[in-house]
Amino acid sequence: MLYSLFRNGFSREALIWVLCSVPIIIMALCVHESAHGIAAKAMGDPTAYNLGRISLNPRKHLDPIGSLLMFVFGFGWAKPVPINTRYFRNPKWGMAISALAGPLSNVICSYIFYVLCVLIETHLVIRSEGMLIVATTVHALCYVGYLLNLSLAVFNLLPVPPLDGSRILFAVLPAKAYFGVMKYERYIYIGVLVLIMTGMLDIPLALVRQGITKLFELSIAWMV
């Protein structure tokens, strides 16, 4: 993301990315964490709601390291929303559903931004230079919104702790196997950071993003 843009020197594209990514990252992370809380509350757990975590207030959610990595590399996280599985009828699946709600909310946001990009590209008639500037700015913002939301969703679906994918994995793995993996959560966390910073996750995550984008394309083919 930003790292790759600046790797070959400062550019106009990098500057645009910086200006667009800040509000998008804040929005994406807040929506993501609030979605966890909304899903948990819908299944009977009021913990996140009582703590004020169902909110678009960035101070409630942003994690310094996760936000920085999201800004620089396009992959990151926020402060985890507390969930008390004792409120769920089925703790395993309750945790899995509440975990899935975060990435799913970002896929939905990504899709909305993607549709807006297509509409601007295919249906907007530019009638003045001022309109061109506005359309270009909005398109850049929507493109960054599409890409960052999708990146956040795909990254958090990795089945490794402490990401959402590990909570989903809990629903399908035997408890003994799951907690055996969770004993090494700290080391796995460090390993994920190393993979992000070395770019070793770039290709596999990009392939997943491309697959989801293809589904986006097919769903709105009638617009083009």
Order of alpha helices (4+ residues) and beta strands (2+ residues): alpha-alpha-alpha-alpha-alpha-alpha-alpha-alpha-alpha-alpha-alpha
